[in-house]
Structures are given as C-alpha cells and as structure tokens.
Amino acid sequence: MSLKIEKKITTTDTIKIILTGDLDAVSSPQLEELINTQVDLTIKNLIFDLQSLNFVSSAGLRIFAKSRKIMKSRQGKVYFTNLTPQVKKVFEIVKAVPLSEVFQSVAELDNYLK
C-alpha cells in the first residue's frame, strides 16, 4: 500500500500531518520532502496523526527522528496522535519517541497544549 499525506494548518504556528497507508523506504522520501519544504521557521508544533498509518519501517522512524531534531533546533515540538496498535508497538519496541510526545487522541493533545 502506498502512503497518502494530508497537511492541515491548524494555527499560525501548528501543522498537522495525517498519514494513511504505509511509511516505508519507498514512501518515506515523500514525507521527508513535505517536511523540508512545508515546515518553515514559523512552525512551532508539528503534529503527526497516525490513525490510518498501517505500517512504519526503520526508514519511516528515521523521518520522525529527523523531524524531532529539526523542530528541537527551532525550539519547537513534535507530537504523535492516534497511534494504531501496530505502530504503537513499533514505537514501544524501538523507543522511537518519548512518551510525553505520544497522545491517544487529538483532544488529549489539545488539553495538553492548553
């Protein structure tokens, strides 16, 4: 399955990226390109909504790690919401991101950001 990427600007400093399908070695360059070209210096919060992400490979995890590094260098944050059970398992096994950046839902993240 391929990867579908939908970008939503939620506030002037926040972008939500909704991923559907598989994030692997073939599709990860597509996400990397979007982050490199669409996430500018005004963005302080980058949210990945993974509700429809079926699979993530090490190449996909690399893009998430790179995104975290970019945002940290700008004093920004990356958050992950709506992890599917299979993606959550990969995050837990690899310890891909701190649990403080993972939220069960967008509502839970919104409450945290308030």
C-alpha positions in Angstrom: 0.0 0.0 0.0 1.2 3.5 -0.7 1.3 6.5 1.6 -1.2 9.3 1.5 -0.1 12.5 3.2 -2.6 15.3 4.1 -1.3 18.5 5.6 -3.6 20.8 7.7 -2.6 24.1 9.2 -4.4 24.3 12.5 -3.0 27.6 13.8 -0.3 30.0 12.5 2.4 28.0 14.2 1.0 24.5 14.1 0.8 21.9 11.2 -0.9 18.6 11.4 0.2 15.9 9.0 -2.2 13.0 8.6 -0.6 9.8 7.3 -2.6 7.0 5.7 -1.1 3.7 4.5 2.5 2.5 4.8 5.5 4.6 5.8 8.5 2.6 4.5 11.7 3.0 2.4 9.7 3.7 -0.8 7.3 6.3 0.7 9.4 8.0 3.3 11.1 10.4 0.8 7.7 11.8 0.1 7.2 12.7 3.7 10.7 14.0 4.1 10.2 16.3 1.1 7.0 17.7 2.6 8.7 18.4 5.9 11.7 20.0 4.2 9.5 22.3 2.0 6.4 22.9 4.1 7.5 23.1 7.7 9.1 26.5 7.8 10.6 28.5 10.7 7.2 29.9 11.8 6.0 26.4 12.7 6.5 25.6 16.4 4.2 22.5 16.7 4.3 19.6 14.2 1.6 17.0 14.8 1.6 13.6 13.2 -1.8 12.0 13.2 -1.2 8.3 12.7 -4.8 7.0 13.0 -4.6 5.5 9.5 -1.0 4.5 9.4 -0.8 0.7 8.9 2.9 0.2 9.0 6.1 2.1 9.8 9.6 0.8 8.9 13.0 2.0 10.1 13.0 4.5 7.2 9.8 6.0 8.5 11.2 6.1 12.0 14.2 7.9 10.6 12.0 10.7 9.2 10.2 11.0 12.6 13.6 11.3 14.3 14.8 13.9 11.8 11.6 15.9 12.2 12.1 15.9 16.0 15.7 17.1 15.5 14.7 19.9 13.1 11.9 21.1 15.4 14.1 20.9 18.5 16.7 23.1 16.8 13.9 25.7 16.3 12.6 25.4 19.9 9.6 23.6 18.5 7.9 20.3 19.3 6.7 17.2 17.5 3.7 15.3 18.7 2.2 12.0 17.7 -1.6 11.2 18.0 -3.9 8.3 17.3 -1.3 5.6 17.0 -2.7 2.3 15.7 -1.8 -0.7 17.8 0.8 -2.0 15.3 2.5 1.4 15.0 2.4 1.9 18.8 4.1 -1.5 19.3 6.9 -0.4 16.9 7.3 2.9 18.8 7.5 1.0 22.1 10.0 -1.6 20.9 12.3 0.9 19.3 11.7 3.6 21.9 11.3 5.9 18.9 9.9 8.9 20.8 9.5 9.9 24.4 6.0 9.0 25.8 5.5 12.7 26.5 5.1 13.3 22.8 2.5 10.5 22.2 -1.2 11.1 22.7 -4.2 8.8 22.4 -6.3 11.5 20.6 -6.2 15.0 19.2 -8.4 16.1 22.2 -5.9 14.7 24.6 -3.1 16.7 22.8 -5.3 19.8 22.7 -5.8 19.6 26.5 -2.0 19.2 27.0 -1.2 22.2 24.8 -3.6 24.4 26.8 
